[in-house]
Amino acid sequence: MLQKLLAPIVAWMTAVMIATGPTGVLLLMAIESACIPLPSEVIMPFAGYLAFKGELTFFGLGAGNPVAQIWIAGIAGALGCNLGSIPPYELGRWGGHAAVRRFGKYVLLHEGHLDKAHRFFEHFGVWAVFIGRLLPVVRTFIALPAGVAEMNRTKFHLYTFAGSLPWCLGLAWVGYKLGEKWNTLGAWFHKFDLVIGITILAGVAWFVWDHWKHRTRG
């Protein structure tokens, strides 16, 4: 079921990368980092597959050199993460508590979540962004609490790039190694449908319970 729902999105993403190369990788990863959950676990491996086929050059750079093309994919992906993180970071920094007070109820978000974000960044400091960029799902939304916590912009972007680069390189390398067996990736994702579904349901249940608890206390 989940695989069928994702199929059109995956087809669109791969078509974008085939047509635009590294630019498409950058743009798709920018969308993924703007709190829109496109799966980087598909974007970057497919970029690696294009590197395997020798189709991921940048103005002639990397032609005939698959290792260079993997690096082109990784750097494009990491830069996309920086680009896409700008809107949610700025929204968190300048909207913050006022935006949550006004609109949070429509998305089950309350000021207690922002307080937790502040404590998270007070505890981990700049490493919160670096670590967050290495974690599935968390990496998509980490920019918003970073903005709410008013993390220094320069450090935010440096740690965003530093955490995103190994993530993007690693996934691109997986796609490169799959090579002609790229089609097996679909079957690999299908094995995790149940795990993904349970994780999503558990996350939604926790979020609703946390919101209800906050309202009853308020």
C-alpha positions in Angstrom: 0.0 0.0 0.0 2.7 2.5 1.0 4.8 1.6 -2.0 1.8 2.4 -4.3 1.3 5.7 -2.7 5.0 6.6 -3.0 5.4 5.4 -6.6 4.2 8.6 -8.4 6.4 10.7 -6.2 9.4 8.5 -6.8 8.8 8.6 -10.5 8.6 12.4 -10.5 11.8 12.7 -8.5 13.8 10.4 -10.7 12.5 12.2 -13.8 13.6 15.5 -12.4 17.1 14.2 -11.8 17.4 12.5 -15.1 16.4 15.8 -16.8 18.5 18.2 -14.8 21.3 16.2 -13.1 23.0 17.8 -10.1 20.7 20.8 -10.2 17.7 18.5 -9.8 19.5 16.8 -6.8 20.0 20.2 -5.2 16.4 21.3 -5.8 14.9 18.0 -4.5 17.0 18.0 -1.4 16.1 21.7 -0.8 12.4 20.6 -0.9 13.2 17.8 1.6 14.9 20.2 4.0 12.0 22.8 3.8 9.8 20.6 6.1 8.3 18.8 3.0 9.1 15.1 3.5 10.4 14.0 0.1 12.5 10.9 0.9 16.2 11.6 0.6 16.5 7.9 0.9 15.3 7.7 -2.7 16.8 11.0 -4.0 20.4 10.4 -3.1 20.7 6.7 -4.0 19.2 7.5 -7.4 21.7 10.3 -7.8 24.4 7.6 -7.1 22.8 5.4 -9.7 23.1 8.2 -12.2 26.8 8.5 -11.2 27.2 4.8 -11.9 25.8 5.4 -15.4 28.1 8.4 -15.9 25.2 10.8 -16.2 25.8 13.1 -13.2 28.4 15.6 -14.5 28.4 19.3 -13.8 29.5 21.4 -16.8 31.8 18.6 -17.8 33.3 18.1 -14.4 33.4 14.5 -13.3 33.0 13.1 -16.9 34.4 9.6 -16.9 35.1 9.6 -13.2 32.4 7.9 -11.1 34.0 8.9 -7.8 34.0 12.5 -8.8 30.3 12.2 -9.8 29.5 10.7 -6.4 31.1 13.7 -4.8 29.1 16.0 -7.1 25.9 14.3 -6.0 26.9 14.6 -2.3 27.8 18.2 -2.5 24.7 19.1 -4.5 22.6 17.3 -2.0 24.2 19.0 1.0 23.9 22.5 -0.6 20.3 21.7 -1.3 19.8 21.0 2.4 21.3 24.4 3.2 19.1 26.1 0.6 15.9 24.4 1.8 16.6 25.1 5.4 16.5 28.8 5.0 12.6 29.3 5.0 11.9 27.1 8.0 14.8 28.5 10.0 13.7 32.1 9.3 10.1 31.2 10.1 11.1 29.7 13.4 13.4 32.7 14.2 11.0 35.5 13.4 7.6 33.7 13.8 8.5 31.7 16.9 6.0 31.7 19.8 3.7 34.3 18.2 3.1 32.1 15.1 2.5 29.0 17.2 0.0 30.9 19.5 -1.9 32.0 16.4 -1.8 29.0 14.1 -0.4 26.1 16.1 -3.8 24.7 17.0 -4.5 23.9 13.4 -1.4 21.6 13.2 -1.5 20.2 16.8 1.5 22.4 17.7 1.7 24.4 21.0 4.3 26.5 22.8 5.4 23.6 24.9 6.9 22.1 21.7 9.0 25.3 21.3 10.1 25.2 24.9 11.3 21.6 24.3 13.2 22.9 21.2 14.9 25.5 23.3 16.0 23.0 25.9 17.2 20.6 23.2 19.5 23.3 21.7 20.6 24.5 25.2 21.6 20.9 25.9 23.3 20.0 22.7 24.2 23.4 21.3 25.3 23.6 17.7 25.7 19.8 17.6 21.9 19.5 17.7 21.8 20.5 14.0 24.8 18.3 13.0 23.3 15.2 14.8 19.8 16.0 13.5 21.0 16.0 9.9 22.2 12.4 10.3 18.8 11.1 11.5 16.0 10.1 9.2 12.8 12.2 9.5 14.4 14.5 12.1 16.7 15.9 9.4 13.6 17.2 7.5 12.3 19.3 10.4 15.4 20.3 12.4 15.7 23.8 10.8 12.5 25.0 12.4 13.5 24.5 16.1 17.0 25.8 15.2 15.4 29.1 14.2 13.1 29.1 17.2 16.2 28.6 19.4 17.8 31.6 17.5 20.9 29.6 16.7 23.6 31.7 15.0 23.0 31.7 11.3 26.6 31.1 10.2 26.9 28.1 12.6 23.5 26.8 11.6 24.5 26.6 7.9 28.0 25.3 8.6 26.7 22.5 10.8 23.8 21.8 8.4 26.3 21.3 5.5 28.7 19.3 7.7 25.9 16.9 8.9 24.2 16.7 5.5 27.3 15.9 3.4 28.1 12.4 4.9 24.4 11.6 4.8 24.2 12.5 1.1 27.5 10.9 0.2 26.6 7.7 2.0 23.2 7.3 0.2 24.8 8.2 -3.2 27.4 5.5 -2.6 24.7 3.0 -1.9 23.0 3.9 -5.2 26.3 3.6 -7.1 27.0 0.2 -5.6 23.5 -1.0 -6.6 24.4 -0.3 -10.2 22.4 -2.4 -12.6 20.5 -3.8 -9.6 18.8 -0.5 -9.0 15.4 -2.0 -9.4 16.0 -4.1 -6.3 15.7 -0.9 -4.2 11.9 -0.9 -4.7 11.7 -4.4 -3.2 14.0 -3.3 -0.4 11.7 -0.4 0.6 8.7 -2.7 0.4 10.2 -4.9 3.2 10.0 -1.9 5.5 6.4 -0.9 4.7 5.1 -2.3 8.0 7.9 -0.8 10.1 7.4 2.6 8.4 3.6 2.4 8.9 3.9 1.5 12.6 6.5 4.3 13.1 4.1 6.9 11.5 1.1 5.7 13.6 3.2 5.8 16.8 4.4 9.3 16.0 0.9 10.6 15.3 -0.5 8.9 18.5 2.3 10.5 20.6 1.7 13.9 19.0 -2.1 13.9 19.6 -1.6 12.7 23.2 1.0 15.4 23.9 -1.3 18.0 22.5 -4.3 16.7 24.5 -2.2 16.7 27.7 -1.1 20.3 27.1 -4.7 21.5 26.6 -6.0 19.8 29.7 -3.2 21.3 31.8 -3.9 24.7 30.2 
